[in-house]
Amino acid sequence: MSALDIAIKVSFDKQLNAALANVDKIPLHMMMNFVIWDSCFAGDGRHVLFEEAVEAANLYDNDIVGDTCFVDGCVSIISKHLKMANDIEFSHAVNTLLVKLRSEKFVLPVAKILVAVAERLTPAQQHHVENELHMTWQITLEECEFDDEIFSLLPMLAKKQPDLEINVHTHVTQGLEFWFINGSITDTICVIDAISDMRRCLTQDTCDVVCERLREVPESFYTEIYEEYVANDRFHKTLEARKASANDEVGYFREAVEKALKRLSRSSMTWTRMLPKVRVIGCLSLMCAESAERLYRPGGAGATAAIGRLVAGAKRQRSEV
């Protein structure tokens, strides 16, 4: 990454963080307007409720509100506030989100919020979200348009709510096979990356099956990728340019497979599952050390009591000799 690219990224991050800080200050119902109404210009302009949220957050003339990173940030902020909201405020907000989940078409940011707060939903609401996710995933299969976020939401919901008994193993393995057979090479790379990214939602059996399938990819598959790109002249590239593109695409595919095999391996998955426990143990150890340091600080009551116990023990030892 060049110095210019780094400077642009730093500037973008500052602008994004400032915008999200403004969003975090406005009422919850206004925050939700950023994700439940289309933020893109259509016809005469944006929806009036979206404009209301923009005005409340003081984000006029700020192009960042149309960026996907901004929407994802709003999803995180709204989810955080909903988890802490009282029952009345939570119920009102969730009812609004459930209505918007598919009033006309599936709204992905709304689904992300509902999955994030699934533990507070009623069983009926959880099943409603699950059904919408299943339906939307089937539509992506019918239209053969892979969406990694829709693909990942069902496993995430299953991890949060095991009582729903979502068959994650079938969802993942059949999805992988479908895109291997029917998808473009870009779709196949995306589904492999998505599976390795959602590894915390998968059982070891599912990881083993995915790894076995990836190891079975024959060398002829890579040859087919190369030949397809070399033969494809829809971009009117020269033969040498198409060969270079073909080599790049084969490289991307190999890289995705190698990364997935590494991240889904038994050793990696064991550490991934242990990591949260290790972090908790580490935090508890630090808390114990800090507590002991405060308790036994010289001149404190804890230190005085400890010294008294040591002196009493020494006296007992002398009396027993």
C-alpha positions as CSV (number, residue, x, y, z in Angstrom):
1,M,0.0,0.0,0.0
2,S,1.4,3.3,-1.1
3,A,1.7,6.4,1.2
4,L,-1.2,8.0,-0.7
5,D,-3.4,5.0,-0.2
6,I,-2.5,5.0,3.5
7,A,-3.3,8.7,3.8
8,I,-6.7,8.2,2.0
9,K,-7.6,5.3,4.3
10,V,-6.7,7.3,7.5
11,S,-8.8,10.2,6.2
12,F,-11.7,7.9,5.4
13,D,-11.5,6.2,8.8
14,K,-11.6,9.6,10.6
15,Q,-14.6,10.7,8.6
16,L,-16.4,7.4,9.2
17,N,-15.7,7.4,13.0
18,A,-16.8,11.0,13.3
19,A,-20.1,10.3,11.4
20,L,-20.8,7.2,13.6
21,A,-20.1,9.2,16.7
22,N,-22.8,11.6,15.6
23,V,-25.2,8.7,14.9
24,D,-24.5,7.3,18.4
25,K,-25.9,10.5,20.0
26,I,-29.3,10.6,18.3
27,P,-32.5,8.7,19.5
28,L,-32.7,5.0,18.7
29,H,-35.7,5.3,16.4
30,M,-33.8,7.8,14.3
31,M,-30.7,5.6,14.2
32,M,-32.8,2.9,12.7
33,N,-33.9,5.1,9.8
34,F,-30.4,4.8,8.4
35,V,-30.8,1.1,7.8
36,I,-34.5,0.5,7.3
37,W,-34.9,3.1,4.5
38,D,-33.0,3.1,1.3
39,S,-30.1,5.5,1.6
40,C,-29.6,5.8,-2.2
41,F,-31.2,8.6,-4.2
42,A,-34.3,7.4,-6.1
43,G,-36.8,9.5,-7.9
44,D,-37.1,12.9,-6.2
45,G,-34.6,12.0,-3.5
46,R,-34.2,10.1,-0.3
47,H,-37.0,9.0,2.0
48,V,-38.2,11.7,4.4
49,L,-37.3,9.5,7.4
50,F,-33.8,9.0,6.1
51,E,-33.5,12.8,5.7
52,E,-34.7,13.2,9.3
53,A,-32.0,10.9,10.6
54,V,-29.3,12.7,8.5
55,E,-30.4,16.1,9.9
56,A,-30.5,14.8,13.5
57,A,-27.0,13.4,13.1
58,N,-25.8,16.6,11.4
59,L,-24.6,14.7,8.4
60,Y,-25.8,16.8,5.5
61,D,-23.3,17.1,2.6
62,N,-21.5,14.1,4.0
63,D,-21.0,11.4,1.3
64,I,-20.1,8.8,4.0
65,V,-23.7,8.0,4.6
66,G,-23.9,6.2,1.3
67,D,-21.0,3.9,2.1
68,T,-21.5,0.3,3.1
69,C,-19.0,0.8,6.0
70,F,-21.2,3.5,7.4
71,V,-24.3,1.2,7.2
72,D,-22.3,-1.6,8.9
73,G,-21.3,0.8,11.7
74,C,-24.9,1.9,12.1
75,V,-25.9,-1.8,12.4
76,S,-23.3,-2.3,15.2
77,I,-24.5,0.9,17.1
78,I,-28.2,0.0,16.8
79,S,-27.5,-3.6,18.0
80,K,-25.6,-2.3,21.0
81,H,-28.4,0.1,22.0
82,L,-31.1,-2.6,21.5
83,K,-29.2,-5.0,23.8
84,M,-29.4,-2.4,26.6
85,A,-32.9,-1.0,25.8
86,N,-35.8,-1.5,28.2
87,D,-38.5,-4.0,27.3
88,I,-40.9,-1.4,25.9
89,E,-38.4,0.4,23.7
90,F,-36.9,-2.9,22.6
91,S,-40.3,-4.3,21.6
92,H,-41.3,-1.3,19.6
93,A,-38.0,-1.2,17.8
94,V,-38.0,-4.9,17.0
95,N,-41.6,-4.8,15.7
96,T,-40.5,-2.0,13.3
97,L,-37.5,-4.0,12.1
98,L,-39.6,-7.2,11.6
99,V,-42.1,-5.3,9.5
100,K,-39.3,-3.8,7.4
101,L,-37.4,-7.1,7.1
102,R,-39.5,-7.9,4.0
103,S,-42.1,-5.2,3.4
104,E,-41.1,-5.2,-0.3
105,K,-37.8,-6.8,-0.5
106,F,-35.3,-8.4,1.9
107,V,-33.3,-5.7,3.8
108,L,-29.9,-7.1,4.8
109,P,-28.9,-4.5,7.4
110,V,-32.2,-5.1,9.3
111,A,-31.6,-8.9,9.2
112,K,-28.1,-8.3,10.7
113,I,-29.5,-6.3,13.6
114,L,-32.2,-9.0,14.3
115,V,-29.6,-11.7,14.3
116,A,-27.3,-9.7,16.6
117,V,-30.1,-9.3,19.2
118,A,-31.6,-12.8,18.6
119,E,-31.3,-13.7,22.3
120,R,-33.9,-11.0,23.2
121,L,-36.4,-12.0,20.6
122,T,-39.4,-14.2,21.4
123,P,-39.3,-17.8,19.9
124,A,-41.9,-16.7,17.3
125,Q,-39.8,-13.7,16.3
126,Q,-36.7,-15.9,16.0
127,H,-38.5,-18.4,13.8
128,H,-39.7,-15.5,11.6
129,V,-36.2,-14.3,11.1
130,E,-35.0,-17.8,10.4
131,N,-37.7,-18.3,7.8
132,E,-36.8,-15.0,6.1
133,L,-33.1,-16.0,5.9
134,H,-34.0,-19.4,4.5
135,M,-36.2,-17.9,1.9
136,T,-33.7,-15.3,0.9
137,W,-30.9,-17.9,0.6
138,Q,-33.1,-20.0,-1.7
139,I,-33.6,-16.9,-3.9
140,T,-29.8,-16.4,-4.2
141,L,-29.5,-20.0,-5.3
142,E,-32.2,-19.7,-7.9
143,E,-30.7,-16.5,-9.2
144,C,-27.2,-17.9,-8.9
145,E,-26.0,-14.7,-7.2
146,F,-23.8,-15.4,-4.2
147,D,-24.0,-13.1,-1.2
148,D,-21.5,-13.9,1.5
149,E,-23.4,-12.0,4.2
150,I,-26.7,-13.8,3.6
151,F,-24.8,-17.1,3.5
152,S,-23.2,-16.3,6.9
153,L,-26.3,-15.1,8.8
154,L,-28.0,-18.5,9.2
155,P,-24.9,-20.1,10.9
156,M,-24.6,-17.0,13.1
157,L,-28.3,-17.2,14.1
158,A,-27.8,-21.0,14.8
159,K,-24.8,-20.3,17.1
160,K,-26.8,-17.7,19.0
161,Q,-30.0,-19.8,19.3
162,P,-29.2,-23.6,19.2
163,D,-32.9,-24.2,20.1
164,L,-33.9,-23.3,16.5
165,E,-32.0,-26.5,15.4
166,I,-30.9,-24.9,12.1
167,N,-29.0,-27.5,10.1
168,V,-25.7,-25.5,9.6
169,H,-23.8,-28.6,8.3
170,T,-26.2,-29.0,5.4
171,H,-26.4,-25.3,4.7
172,V,-22.6,-25.0,4.5
173,T,-21.7,-28.2,2.6
174,Q,-24.5,-28.0,0.1
175,G,-23.8,-24.3,-0.5
176,L,-20.2,-25.0,-1.2
177,E,-21.1,-27.8,-3.6
178,F,-23.7,-25.7,-5.4
179,W,-21.3,-22.8,-6.1
180,F,-18.5,-25.2,-7.1
181,I,-20.9,-26.6,-9.8
182,N,-23.0,-23.6,-10.8
183,G,-21.1,-20.4,-9.7
184,S,-18.4,-18.4,-11.4
185,I,-14.9,-18.8,-10.2
186,T,-15.3,-15.5,-8.3
187,D,-18.4,-16.9,-6.5
188,T,-16.5,-20.1,-5.6
189,I,-13.7,-18.1,-4.1
190,C,-16.2,-16.0,-2.1
191,V,-18.0,-19.0,-0.7
192,I,-14.7,-20.6,0.4
193,D,-13.6,-17.3,2.1
194,A,-17.0,-17.0,3.7
195,I,-16.8,-20.5,5.2
196,S,-13.4,-19.9,6.7
197,D,-14.5,-16.6,8.1
198,M,-17.6,-18.2,9.8
199,R,-15.5,-21.0,11.3
200,R,-16.6,-20.1,14.9
201,C,-20.2,-21.1,14.0
202,L,-19.2,-24.5,12.6
203,T,-18.7,-27.9,14.3
204,Q,-15.4,-29.8,13.7
205,D,-17.3,-32.4,11.6
206,T,-18.5,-29.7,9.2
207,C,-14.9,-28.2,9.0
208,D,-13.6,-31.7,8.3
209,V,-16.1,-32.3,5.4
210,V,-15.3,-28.9,3.9
211,C,-11.5,-29.5,4.1
212,E,-12.0,-32.9,2.5
213,R,-13.9,-31.4,-0.3
214,L,-11.3,-28.7,-0.9
215,R,-8.5,-31.3,-0.9
216,E,-10.4,-33.2,-3.6
217,V,-10.3,-30.3,-6.1
218,P,-8.4,-31.9,-9.0
219,E,-5.6,-30.2,-10.8
220,S,-7.8,-30.2,-13.9
221,F,-10.1,-27.7,-12.2
222,Y,-7.2,-25.2,-12.1
223,T,-6.5,-25.9,-15.7
224,E,-10.1,-25.2,-16.6
225,I,-10.0,-21.9,-14.8
226,Y,-6.9,-20.9,-16.7
227,E,-8.2,-22.0,-20.1
228,E,-11.6,-20.3,-19.5
229,Y,-9.9,-17.0,-18.8
230,V,-7.5,-17.3,-21.7
231,A,-10.3,-18.1,-24.1
232,N,-12.6,-15.3,-22.8
233,D,-12.1,-12.2,-25.0
234,R,-15.2,-10.3,-23.9
235,F,-12.9,-7.5,-22.5
236,H,-11.0,-7.4,-25.9
237,K,-7.7,-8.0,-24.1
238,T,-4.6,-9.3,-25.8
239,L,-3.7,-12.9,-25.5
240,E,-0.8,-12.1,-23.1
241,A,-3.1,-9.9,-21.0
242,R,-5.7,-12.8,-20.7
243,K,-3.0,-15.2,-19.8
244,A,-1.8,-12.9,-17.0
245,S,-5.4,-12.6,-15.8
246,A,-5.8,-16.3,-15.9
247,N,-2.7,-16.9,-13.8
248,D,-3.9,-14.3,-11.3
249,E,-7.3,-16.0,-11.0
250,V,-5.8,-19.4,-10.5
251,G,-3.5,-17.9,-7.8
252,Y,-6.5,-16.3,-6.0
253,F,-8.3,-19.7,-6.0
254,R,-5.3,-21.6,-4.6
255,E,-4.8,-18.9,-2.0
256,A,-8.4,-19.2,-0.9
257,V,-8.2,-23.0,-0.6
258,E,-5.0,-22.9,1.3
259,K,-6.3,-20.3,3.7
260,A,-9.5,-22.3,4.3
261,L,-7.6,-25.5,4.9
262,K,-5.3,-23.8,7.4
263,R,-8.1,-22.0,9.3
264,L,-10.5,-25.0,9.4
265,S,-7.8,-27.6,10.4
266,R,-8.3,-29.4,13.7
267,S,-5.3,-27.6,15.4
268,S,-6.5,-24.2,14.3
269,M,-10.1,-24.9,15.3
270,T,-9.1,-26.2,18.7
271,W,-7.2,-23.0,19.4
272,T,-10.1,-20.9,18.0
273,R,-12.5,-22.5,20.5
274,M,-10.0,-22.2,23.4
275,L,-9.2,-18.6,22.7
276,P,-12.3,-17.1,24.5
277,K,-11.6,-19.2,27.6
278,V,-7.9,-18.2,27.5
279,R,-8.9,-14.5,27.4
280,V,-11.3,-14.9,30.3
281,I,-8.6,-16.8,32.4
282,G,-6.1,-14.1,31.5
283,C,-8.5,-11.3,32.6
284,L,-9.3,-13.1,35.8
285,S,-5.6,-13.6,36.5
286,L,-4.9,-9.9,36.0
287,M,-7.9,-9.0,38.3
288,C,-6.6,-11.3,41.0
289,A,-3.1,-9.9,40.7
290,E,-4.4,-6.3,40.9
291,S,-6.6,-7.1,43.8
292,A,-3.8,-8.8,45.7
293,E,-1.6,-5.8,45.0
294,R,-4.1,-3.4,46.4
295,L,-4.9,-5.6,49.4
296,Y,-1.3,-6.2,50.4
297,R,0.1,-2.8,49.6
298,P,2.6,-1.8,52.4
299,G,0.8,0.1,55.2
300,G,-2.6,-1.3,54.3
301,A,-4.9,-3.4,56.5
302,G,-4.3,-6.4,54.3
303,A,-0.5,-6.2,54.6
304,T,-0.8,-5.7,58.4
305,A,-3.0,-8.7,58.8
306,A,-0.7,-10.8,56.6
307,I,2.3,-9.8,58.7
308,G,0.3,-10.7,61.9
309,R,-0.5,-14.1,60.5
310,L,3.2,-14.7,59.7
311,V,4.4,-13.6,63.2
312,A,1.8,-15.9,64.8
313,G,2.9,-18.8,62.7
314,A,6.5,-18.2,63.6
315,K,5.7,-18.1,67.3
316,R,3.9,-21.4,67.0
317,Q,6.8,-23.0,65.3
318,R,9.2,-21.8,68.0
319,S,6.9,-23.1,70.8
320,E,6.8,-26.5,69.1
321,V,10.6,-26.9,69.0
